[in-house]
C-alpha cells in the first residue's frame, strides 16, 4: 500500500460501534488486502494514537439482481476493530458522536 489513506477507507458509525468508544475500541472499513500491521500503522499515523490490538473480519459481497436475468454481487469488504492502548488518547473524530 502506498498511502495510509488507501488502507483506512471510512469509519463504521453504528450504535454498537459508538458504544464501544468508551472502551477505546473503534471500527473502520479497510482495504481488503491490508494486513493487521498495516492497519495499525495507518491508524497510528492518521490519528496520532497508540494501538494495542487489531482484529479483522472479511465480508463476502451479497448477491444482487441487476435486472431481469443479470445476477451480480456487492463488493467484498473488510472490517477492522482497533483497540487503543490504555495510556493512549482517544480519537477526536468520534468524540462528538457519542
Backbone as XML, in Angstrom:
<?xml version="1.0"?>
<chain id="A" units="angstrom">
  <residue number="1" name="UNK">
    <atom name="N" x="0.837" y="-1.179" z="0.000"/>
    <atom name="CA" x="0.000" y="0.000" z="0.000"/>
    <atom name="C" x="0.883" y="1.244" z="0.000"/>
  </residue>
  <residue number="2" name="UNK">
    <atom name="N" x="0.547" y="2.176" z="-0.835"/>
    <atom name="CA" x="1.350" y="3.371" z="-0.971"/>
    <atom name="C" x="0.984" y="4.436" z="0.052"/>
  </residue>
  <residue number="3" name="UNK">
    <atom name="N" x="-0.280" y="4.547" z="0.406"/>
    <atom name="CA" x="-0.742" y="5.656" z="1.215"/>
    <atom name="C" x="-1.579" y="5.121" z="2.376"/>
  </residue>
  <residue number="4" name="UNK">
    <atom name="N" x="-1.461" y="5.737" z="3.557"/>
    <atom name="CA" x="-2.249" y="5.281" z="4.708"/>
    <atom name="C" x="-3.733" y="5.544" z="4.504"/>
  </residue>
  <residue number="5" name="UNK">
    <atom name="N" x="-4.076" y="6.548" z="3.704"/>
    <atom name="CA" x="-5.473" y="6.837" z="3.424"/>
    <atom name="C" x="-6.084" y="5.843" z="2.442"/>
  </residue>
  <residue number="6" name="UNK">
    <atom name="N" x="-5.256" y="5.044" z="1.768"/>
    <atom name="CA" x="-5.758" y="3.951" z="0.948"/>
    <atom name="C" x="-6.098" y="2.736" z="1.800"/>
  </residue>
  <residue number="7" name="UNK">
    <atom name="N" x="-5.503" y="2.629" z="2.977"/>
    <atom name="CA" x="-5.753" y="1.496" z="3.874"/>
    <atom name="C" x="-7.044" y="1.715" z="4.661"/>
  </residue>
  <residue number="8" name="UNK">
    <atom name="N" x="-7.184" y="2.870" z="5.312"/>
    <atom name="CA" x="-8.380" y="3.192" z="6.086"/>
    <atom name="C" x="-9.374" y="3.868" z="5.140"/>
  </residue>
  <residue number="9" name="UNK">
    <atom name="N" x="-10.457" y="3.180" z="4.809"/>
    <atom name="CA" x="-11.427" y="3.709" z="3.852"/>
    <atom name="C" x="-12.418" y="4.639" z="4.536"/>
  </residue>
  <residue number="10" name="UNK">
    <atom name="N" x="-13.061" y="4.176" z="5.619"/>
    <atom name="CA" x="-14.033" y="5.006" z="6.331"/>
    <atom name="C" x="-14.274" y="4.425" z="7.715"/>
  </residue>
  <residue number="11" name="UNK">
    <atom name="N" x="-14.741" y="5.251" z="8.657"/>
    <atom name="CA" x="-15.148" y="4.712" z="9.960"/>
    <atom name="C" x="-16.547" y="4.105" z="9.847"/>
  </residue>
  <residue number="12" name="UNK">
    <atom name="N" x="-16.810" y="3.097" z="10.663"/>
    <atom name="CA" x="-18.122" y="2.482" z="10.729"/>
    <atom name="C" x="-18.870" y="3.141" z="11.895"/>
  </residue>
  <residue number="13" name="UNK">
    <atom name="N" x="-19.960" y="3.854" z="11.601"/>
    <atom name="CA" x="-20.715" y="4.590" z="12.600"/>
    <atom name="C" x="-22.048" y="3.872" z="12.824"/>
  </residue>
  <residue number="14" name="UNK">
    <atom name="N" x="-22.126" y="3.054" z="13.871"/>
    <atom name="CA" x="-23.354" y="2.375" z="14.257"/>
    <atom name="C" x="-23.527" y="2.526" z="15.762"/>
  </residue>
  <residue number="15" name="UNK">
    <atom name="N" x="-24.692" y="2.160" z="16.268"/>
    <atom name="CA" x="-24.914" y="2.233" z="17.713"/>
    <atom name="C" x="-23.933" y="1.334" z="18.455"/>
  </residue>
  <residue number="16" name="UNK">
    <atom name="N" x="-23.713" y="0.159" z="17.930"/>
    <atom name="CA" x="-22.826" y="-0.795" z="18.592"/>
    <atom name="C" x="-21.376" y="-0.304" z="18.601"/>
  </residue>
  <residue number="17" name="UNK">
    <atom name="N" x="-20.923" y="0.241" z="17.482"/>
    <atom name="CA" x="-19.541" y="0.717" z="17.426"/>
    <atom name="C" x="-19.355" y="1.972" z="18.276"/>
  </residue>
  <residue number="18" name="UNK">
    <atom name="N" x="-20.376" y="2.821" z="18.375"/>
    <atom name="CA" x="-20.271" y="4.025" z="19.201"/>
    <atom name="C" x="-20.300" y="3.690" z="20.688"/>
  </residue>
  <residue number="19" name="UNK">
    <atom name="N" x="-20.979" y="2.607" z="21.069"/>
    <atom name="CA" x="-20.997" y="2.181" z="22.466"/>
    <atom name="C" x="-19.616" y="1.688" z="22.903"/>
  </residue>
  <residue number="20" name="UNK">
    <atom name="N" x="-18.842" y="1.168" z="21.976"/>
    <atom name="CA" x="-17.514" y="0.645" z="22.300"/>
    <atom name="C" x="-16.447" y="1.730" z="22.382"/>
  </residue>
  <residue number="21" name="UNK">
    <atom name="N" x="-16.754" y="2.960" z="21.970"/>
    <atom name="CA" x="-15.744" y="4.018" z="22.013"/>
    <atom name="C" x="-15.357" y="4.386" z="23.438"/>
  </residue>
  <residue number="22" name="UNK">
    <atom name="N" x="-16.227" y="4.123" z="24.411"/>
    <atom name="CA" x="-15.877" y="4.364" z="25.807"/>
    <atom name="C" x="-14.756" y="3.463" z="26.287"/>
  </residue>
  <residue number="23" name="UNK">
    <atom name="N" x="-14.612" y="2.312" z="25.668"/>
    <atom name="CA" x="-13.537" y="1.363" z="25.992"/>
    <atom name="C" x="-12.348" y="1.506" z="25.052"/>
  </residue>
  <residue number="24" name="UNK">
    <atom name="N" x="-12.328" y="2.596" z="24.276"/>
    <atom name="CA" x="-11.275" y="2.884" z="23.302"/>
    <atom name="C" x="-11.199" y="1.821" z="22.198"/>
  </residue>
  <residue number="25" name="UNK">
    <atom name="N" x="-12.360" y="1.367" z="21.747"/>
    <atom name="CA" x="-12.447" y="0.443" z="20.619"/>
    <atom name="C" x="-13.134" y="1.169" z="19.475"/>
  </residue>
  <residue number="26" name="UNK">
    <atom name="N" x="-12.530" y="1.107" z="18.296"/>
    <atom name="CA" x="-13.051" y="1.808" z="17.128"/>
    <atom name="C" x="-13.135" y="0.845" z="15.960"/>
  </residue>
  <residue number="27" name="UNK">
    <atom name="N" x="-14.072" y="1.109" z="15.047"/>
    <atom name="CA" x="-14.326" y="0.210" z="13.922"/>
    <atom name="C" x="-14.153" y="0.982" z="12.619"/>
  </residue>
  <residue number="28" name="UNK">
    <atom name="N" x="-13.429" y="0.384" z="11.676"/>
    <atom name="CA" x="-13.160" y="1.008" z="10.385"/>
    <atom name="C" x="-13.375" y="0.007" z="9.261"/>
  </residue>
  <residue number="29" name="UNK">
    <atom name="N" x="-13.792" y="0.518" z="8.097"/>
    <atom name="CA" x="-13.725" y="-0.276" z="6.874"/>
    <atom name="C" x="-12.340" y="-0.061" z="6.311"/>
  </residue>
  <residue number="30" name="UNK">
    <atom name="N" x="-11.666" y="-1.143" z="5.971"/>
    <atom name="CA" x="-10.284" y="-1.055" z="5.494"/>
    <atom name="C" x="-10.171" y="-1.743" z="4.140"/>
  </residue>
  <residue number="31" name="UNK">
    <atom name="N" x="-9.039" y="-1.557" z="3.496"/>
    <atom name="CA" x="-8.772" y="-2.189" z="2.209"/>
    <atom name="C" x="-8.729" y="-3.710" z="2.393"/>
  </residue>
  <residue number="32" name="UNK">
    <atom name="N" x="-9.336" y="-4.460" z="1.472"/>
    <atom name="CA" x="-9.391" y="-5.913" z="1.626"/>
    <atom name="C" x="-8.028" y="-6.602" z="1.665"/>
  </residue>
  <residue number="33" name="UNK">
    <atom name="N" x="-7.009" y="-5.998" z="1.070"/>
    <atom name="CA" x="-5.693" y="-6.630" z="1.052"/>
    <atom name="C" x="-4.773" y="-6.094" z="2.146"/>
  </residue>
  <residue number="34" name="UNK">
    <atom name="N" x="-5.291" y="-5.283" z="3.063"/>
    <atom name="CA" x="-4.469" y="-4.723" z="4.134"/>
    <atom name="C" x="-4.329" y="-5.724" z="5.278"/>
  </residue>
  <residue number="35" name="UNK">
    <atom name="N" x="-3.125" y="-5.816" z="5.826"/>
    <atom name="CA" x="-2.864" y="-6.684" z="6.962"/>
    <atom name="C" x="-3.008" y="-5.927" z="8.275"/>
  </residue>
  <residue number="36" name="UNK">
    <atom name="N" x="-2.971" y="-6.666" z="9.378"/>
    <atom name="CA" x="-3.154" y="-6.048" z="10.695"/>
    <atom name="C" x="-2.049" y="-5.044" z="11.021"/>
  </residue>
  <residue number="37" name="UNK">
    <atom name="N" x="-0.829" y="-5.340" z="10.641"/>
    <atom name="CA" x="0.286" y="-4.438" z="10.924"/>
    <atom name="C" x="0.137" y="-3.150" z="10.126"/>
  </residue>
  <residue number="38" name="UNK">
    <atom name="N" x="-0.276" y="-3.250" z="8.860"/>
    <atom name="CA" x="-0.512" y="-2.061" z="8.035"/>
    <atom name="C" x="-1.648" y="-1.215" z="8.609"/>
  </residue>
  <residue number="39" name="UNK">
    <atom name="N" x="-2.713" y="-1.862" z="9.071"/>
    <atom name="CA" x="-3.842" y="-1.139" z="9.654"/>
    <atom name="C" x="-3.407" y="-0.421" z="10.924"/>
  </residue>
  <residue number="40" name="UNK">
    <atom name="N" x="-2.634" y="-1.096" z="11.755"/>
    <atom name="CA" x="-2.141" y="-0.488" z="12.995"/>
    <atom name="C" x="-1.304" y="0.756" z="12.701"/>
  </residue>
  <residue number="41" name="UNK">
    <atom name="N" x="-0.374" y="0.651" z="11.771"/>
    <atom name="CA" x="0.479" y="1.789" z="11.430"/>
    <atom name="C" x="-0.329" y="2.938" z="10.828"/>
  </residue>
  <residue number="42" name="UNK">
    <atom name="N" x="-1.328" y="2.616" z="10.013"/>
    <atom name="CA" x="-2.148" y="3.651" z="9.386"/>
    <atom name="C" x="-2.964" y="4.417" z="10.421"/>
  </residue>
  <residue number="43" name="UNK">
    <atom name="N" x="-3.588" y="3.714" z="11.366"/>
    <atom name="CA" x="-4.378" y="4.381" z="12.404"/>
    <atom name="C" x="-3.486" y="5.235" z="13.291"/>
  </residue>
  <residue number="44" name="UNK">
    <atom name="N" x="-2.316" y="4.721" z="13.643"/>
    <atom name="CA" x="-1.386" y="5.492" z="14.472"/>
    <atom name="C" x="-0.924" y="6.759" z="13.760"/>
  </residue>
  <residue number="45" name="UNK">
    <atom name="N" x="-0.682" y="6.672" z="12.452"/>
    <atom name="CA" x="-0.204" y="7.837" z="11.714"/>
    <atom name="C" x="-1.315" y="8.859" z="11.466"/>
  </residue>
  <residue number="46" name="UNK">
    <atom name="N" x="-2.505" y="8.398" z="11.119"/>
    <atom name="CA" x="-3.599" y="9.313" z="10.802"/>
    <atom name="C" x="-4.101" y="10.042" z="12.044"/>
  </residue>
  <residue number="47" name="UNK">
    <atom name="N" x="-4.334" y="9.310" z="13.130"/>
    <atom name="CA" x="-4.979" y="9.880" z="14.304"/>
    <atom name="C" x="-4.015" y="10.234" z="15.437"/>
  </residue>
  <residue number="48" name="UNK">
    <atom name="N" x="-2.754" y="9.837" z="15.350"/>
    <atom name="CA" x="-1.779" y="10.159" z="16.385"/>
    <atom name="C" x="-2.055" y="9.461" z="17.704"/>
  </residue>
  <residue number="49" name="UNK">
    <atom name="N" x="-2.449" y="8.203" z="17.658"/>
    <atom name="CA" x="-2.748" y="7.419" z="18.859"/>
    <atom name="C" x="-1.847" y="6.198" z="18.898"/>
  </residue>
  <residue number="50" name="UNK">
    <atom name="N" x="-1.922" y="5.451" z="20.006"/>
    <atom name="CA" x="-1.147" y="4.223" z="20.148"/>
    <atom name="C" x="-2.110" y="3.038" z="20.139"/>
  </residue>
  <residue number="51" name="UNK">
    <atom name="N" x="-1.943" y="2.131" z="19.184"/>
    <atom name="CA" x="-2.841" y="0.991" z="19.007"/>
    <atom name="C" x="-2.279" y="-0.215" z="19.748"/>
  </residue>
  <residue number="52" name="UNK">
    <atom name="N" x="-3.151" y="-0.881" z="20.525"/>
    <atom name="CA" x="-2.745" y="-2.076" z="21.259"/>
    <atom name="C" x="-3.040" y="-3.348" z="20.463"/>
  </residue>
  <residue number="53" name="UNK">
    <atom name="N" x="-4.211" y="-3.400" z="19.810"/>
    <atom name="CA" x="-4.625" y="-4.639" z="19.157"/>
    <atom name="C" x="-5.523" y="-4.332" z="17.968"/>
  </residue>
  <residue number="54" name="UNK">
    <atom name="N" x="-5.450" y="-5.162" z="16.932"/>
    <atom name="CA" x="-6.302" y="-5.037" z="15.746"/>
    <atom name="C" x="-6.894" y="-6.410" z="15.435"/>
  </residue>
  <residue number="55" name="UNK">
    <atom name="N" x="-8.218" y="-6.453" z="15.290"/>
    <atom name="CA" x="-8.909" y="-7.654" z="14.833"/>
    <atom name="C" x="-9.589" y="-7.318" z="13.517"/>
  </residue>
  <residue number="56" name="UNK">
    <atom name="N" x="-9.594" y="-8.273" z="12.583"/>
    <atom name="CA" x="-10.196" y="-8.032" z="11.272"/>
    <atom name="C" x="-11.192" y="-9.125" z="10.938"/>
  </residue>
  <residue number="57" name="UNK">
    <atom name="N" x="-12.140" y="-8.776" z="10.069"/>
    <atom name="CA" x="-13.108" y="-9.740" z="9.571"/>
    <atom name="C" x="-13.399" y="-9.411" z="8.108"/>
  </residue>
  <residue number="58" name="UNK">
    <atom name="N" x="-13.464" y="-10.444" z="7.271"/>
    <atom name="CA" x="-13.765" y="-10.276" z="5.850"/>
    <atom name="C" x="-15.243" y="-10.552" z="5.615"/>
  </residue>
  <residue number="59" name="UNK">
    <atom name="N" x="-15.883" y="-9.710" z="4.802"/>
    <atom name="CA" x="-17.276" y="-9.880" z="4.429"/>
    <atom name="C" x="-17.360" y="-10.174" z="2.943"/>
  </residue>
  <residue number="60" name="UNK">
    <atom name="N" x="-18.103" y="-11.211" z="2.590"/>
    <atom name="CA" x="-18.303" y="-11.557" z="1.198"/>
    <atom name="C" x="-19.493" y="-10.761" z="0.673"/>
  </residue>
  <residue number="61" name="UNK">
    <atom name="N" x="-19.403" y="-10.276" z="-0.553"/>
    <atom name="CA" x="-20.469" y="-9.472" z="-1.136"/>
    <atom name="C" x="-21.742" y="-10.272" z="-1.343"/>
  </residue>
  <residue number="62" name="UNK">
    <atom name="N" x="-22.874" y="-9.649" z="-1.051"/>
    <atom name="CA" x="-24.164" y="-10.290" z="-1.220"/>
    <atom name="C" x="-24.554" y="-10.361" z="-2.698"/>
  </residue>
  <residue number="63" name="UNK">
    <atom name="N" x="-25.343" y="-11.358" z="-3.050"/>
    <atom name="CA" x="-25.869" y="-11.472" z="-4.407"/>
    <atom name="C" x="-26.994" y="-10.459" z="-4.584"/>
  </residue>
  <residue number="64" name="UNK">
    <atom name="N" x="-26.983" y="-9.755" z="-5.704"/>
    <atom name="CA" x="-27.991" y="-8.748" z="-6.017"/>
    <atom name="C" x="-28.492" y="-8.979" z="-7.442"/>
  </residue>
  <residue number="65" name="UNK">
    <atom name="N" x="-29.740" y="-8.602" z="-7.686"/>
    <atom name="CA" x="-30.277" y="-8.652" z="-9.051"/>
    <atom name="C" x="-30.055" y="-7.309" z="-9.715"/>
  </residue>
  <residue number="66" name="UNK">
    <atom name="N" x="-29.619" y="-7.343" z="-10.949"/>
    <atom name="CA" x="-29.355" y="-6.131" z="-11.709"/>
    <atom name="C" x="-30.275" y="-6.030" z="-12.919"/>
  </residue>
  <residue number="67" name="UNK">
    <atom name="N" x="-31.462" y="-6.557" z="-12.826"/>
    <atom name="CA" x="-32.401" y="-6.545" z="-13.931"/>
    <atom name="C" x="-33.102" y="-7.885" z="-14.018"/>
  </residue>
  <residue number="68" name="UNK">
    <atom name="N" x="-33.634" y="-8.184" z="-15.177"/>
    <atom name="CA" x="-34.446" y="-9.387" z="-15.331"/>
    <atom name="C" x="-33.635" y="-10.668" z="-15.155"/>
  </residue>
  <residue number="69" name="UNK">
    <atom name="N" x="-32.471" y="-10.736" z="-15.764"/>
    <atom name="CA" x="-31.749" y="-12.014" z="-15.713"/>
    <atom name="C" x="-30.258" y="-11.852" z="-15.462"/>
  </residue>
  <residue number="70" name="UNK">
    <atom name="N" x="-29.861" y="-10.695" z="-14.960"/>
    <atom name="CA" x="-28.425" y="-10.463" z="-14.779"/>
    <atom name="C" x="-28.079" y="-10.486" z="-13.295"/>
  </residue>
  <residue number="71" name="UNK">
    <atom name="N" x="-27.572" y="-11.576" z="-12.782"/>
    <atom name="CA" x="-27.181" y="-11.584" z="-11.371"/>
    <atom name="C" x="-25.867" y="-10.822" z="-11.172"/>
  </residue>
  <residue number="72" name="UNK">
    <atom name="N" x="-25.719" y="-10.236" z="-10.031"/>
    <atom name="CA" x="-24.498" y="-9.512" z="-9.715"/>
    <atom name="C" x="-24.207" y="-9.629" z="-8.230"/>
  </residue>
  <residue number="73" name="UNK">
    <atom name="N" x="-23.134" y="-9.016" z="-7.787"/>
    <atom name="CA" x="-22.735" y="-9.087" z="-6.394"/>
    <atom name="C" x="-22.293" y="-7.718" z="-5.904"/>
  </residue>
  <residue number="74" name="UNK">
    <atom name="N" x="-22.537" y="-7.457" z="-4.619"/>
    <atom name="CA" x="-21.937" y="-6.295" z="-3.982"/>
    <atom name="C" x="-20.458" y="-6.600" z="-3.789"/>
  </residue>
  <residue number="75" name="UNK">
    <atom name="N" x="-19.684" y="-5.573" z="-3.467"/>
    <atom name="CA" x="-18.246" y="-5.788" z="-3.341"/>
    <atom name="C" x="-17.908" y="-6.515" z="-2.040"/>
  </residue>
  <residue number="76" name="UNK">
    <atom name="N" x="-16.824" y="-7.263" z="-2.064"/>
    <atom name="CA" x="-16.270" y="-7.856" z="-0.853"/>
    <atom name="C" x="-15.563" y="-6.751" z="-0.085"/>
  </residue>
  <residue number="77" name="UNK">
    <atom name="N" x="-15.638" y="-6.774" z="1.263"/>
    <atom name="CA" x="-15.012" y="-5.726" z="2.042"/>
    <atom name="C" x="-14.483" y="-6.279" z="3.358"/>
  </residue>
  <residue number="78" name="UNK">
    <atom name="N" x="-13.702" y="-5.486" z="4.032"/>
    <atom name="CA" x="-13.030" y="-5.914" z="5.258"/>
    <atom name="C" x="-13.267" y="-4.878" z="6.344"/>
  </residue>
  <residue number="79" name="UNK">
    <atom name="N" x="-13.523" y="-5.367" z="7.564"/>
    <atom name="CA" x="-13.765" y="-4.507" z="8.710"/>
    <atom name="C" x="-12.658" y="-4.748" z="9.732"/>
  </residue>
  <residue number="80" name="UNK">
    <atom name="N" x="-12.191" y="-3.670" z="10.366"/>
    <atom name="CA" x="-11.142" y="-3.780" z="11.380"/>
    <atom name="C" x="-11.639" y="-3.195" z="12.690"/>
  </residue>
  <residue number="81" name="UNK">
    <atom name="N" x="-11.463" y="-3.956" z="13.773"/>
    <atom name="CA" x="-11.732" y="-3.486" z="15.126"/>
    <atom name="C" x="-10.386" y="-3.099" z="15.732"/>
  </residue>
  <residue number="82" name="UNK">
    <atom name="N" x="-10.249" y="-1.834" z="16.128"/>
    <atom name="CA" x="-8.979" y="-1.309" z="16.633"/>
    <atom name="C" x="-9.127" y="-0.996" z="18.114"/>
  </residue>
  <residue number="83" name="UNK">
    <atom name="N" x="-8.291" y="-1.624" z="18.940"/>
    <atom name="CA" x="-8.260" y="-1.368" z="20.384"/>
    <atom name="C" x="-7.050" y="-0.493" z="20.687"/>
  </residue>
  <residue number="84" name="UNK">
    <atom name="N" x="-7.297" y="0.678" z="21.275"/>
    <atom name="CA" x="-6.204" y="1.574" z="21.626"/>
    <atom name="C" x="-5.574" y="1.158" z="22.947"/>
  </residue>
  <residue number="85" name="UNK">
    <atom name="N" x="-4.331" y="1.557" z="23.154"/>
    <atom name="CA" x="-3.631" y="1.281" z="24.403"/>
    <atom name="C" x="-4.254" y="2.095" z="25.532"/>
  </residue>
  <residue number="86" name="UNK">
    <atom name="N" x="-4.068" y="1.646" z="26.770"/>
    <atom name="CA" x="-4.639" y="2.321" z="27.936"/>
    <atom name="C" x="-4.100" y="3.741" z="28.093"/>
  </residue>
  <residue number="87" name="UNK">
    <atom name="N" x="-2.817" y="3.933" z="27.815"/>
    <atom name="CA" x="-2.202" y="5.253" z="28.000"/>
    <atom name="C" x="-2.380" y="6.163" z="26.781"/>
  </residue>
  <residue number="88" name="UNK">
    <atom name="N" x="-3.092" y="5.699" z="25.756"/>
    <atom name="CA" x="-3.296" y="6.486" z="24.541"/>
    <atom name="C" x="-4.474" y="7.433" z="24.702"/>
  </residue>
  <residue number="89" name="UNK">
    <atom name="N" x="-4.426" y="8.533" z="23.967"/>
    <atom name="CA" x="-5.569" y="9.449" z="23.943"/>
    <atom name="C" x="-6.651" y="8.863" z="23.041"/>
  </residue>
  <residue number="90" name="UNK">
    <atom name="N" x="-7.865" y="9.414" z="23.134"/>
    <atom name="CA" x="-8.950" y="8.931" z="22.289"/>
    <atom name="C" x="-8.876" y="9.590" z="20.917"/>
  </residue>
  <residue number="91" name="UNK">
    <atom name="N" x="-9.615" y="9.049" z="19.967"/>
    <atom name="CA" x="-9.679" y="9.612" z="18.631"/>
    <atom name="C" x="-10.727" y="10.718" z="18.649"/>
  </residue>
  <residue number="92" name="UNK">
    <atom name="N" x="-10.315" y="11.940" z="18.371"/>
    <atom name="CA" x="-11.182" y="13.111" z="18.483"/>
    <atom name="C" x="-12.343" y="13.093" z="17.495"/>
  </residue>
  <residue number="93" name="UNK">
    <atom name="N" x="-12.177" y="12.431" z="16.376"/>
    <atom name="CA" x="-13.213" y="12.365" z="15.347"/>
    <atom name="C" x="-14.522" y="11.787" z="15.901"/>
  </residue>
  <residue number="94" name="UNK">
    <atom name="N" x="-14.421" y="10.818" z="16.807"/>
    <atom name="CA" x="-15.585" y="10.105" z="17.333"/>
    <atom name="C" x="-16.195" y="10.765" z="18.561"/>
  </residue>
  <residue number="95" name="UNK">
    <atom name="N" x="-15.558" y="11.763" z="19.161"/>
    <atom name="CA" x="-15.997" y="12.294" z="20.441"/>
    <atom name="C" x="-17.357" y="12.972" z="20.377"/>
  </residue>
  <residue number="96" name="UNK">
    <atom name="N" x="-17.686" y="13.699" z="19.336"/>
    <atom name="CA" x="-18.956" y="14.392" z="19.257"/>
    <atom name="C" x="-20.123" y="13.513" z="18.878"/>
  </residue>
  <residue number="97" name="UNK">
    <atom name="N" x="-19.885" y="12.261" z="18.511"/>
    <atom name="CA" x="-20.932" y="11.385" z="18.010"/>
    <atom name="C" x="-21.573" y="10.531" z="19.091"/>
  </residue>
  <residue number="98" name="UNK">
    <atom name="N" x="-20.953" y="10.434" z="20.243"/>
    <atom name="CA" x="-21.466" y="9.564" z="21.300"/>
    <atom name="C" x="-22.554" y="10.254" z="22.079"/>
  </residue>
</chain>
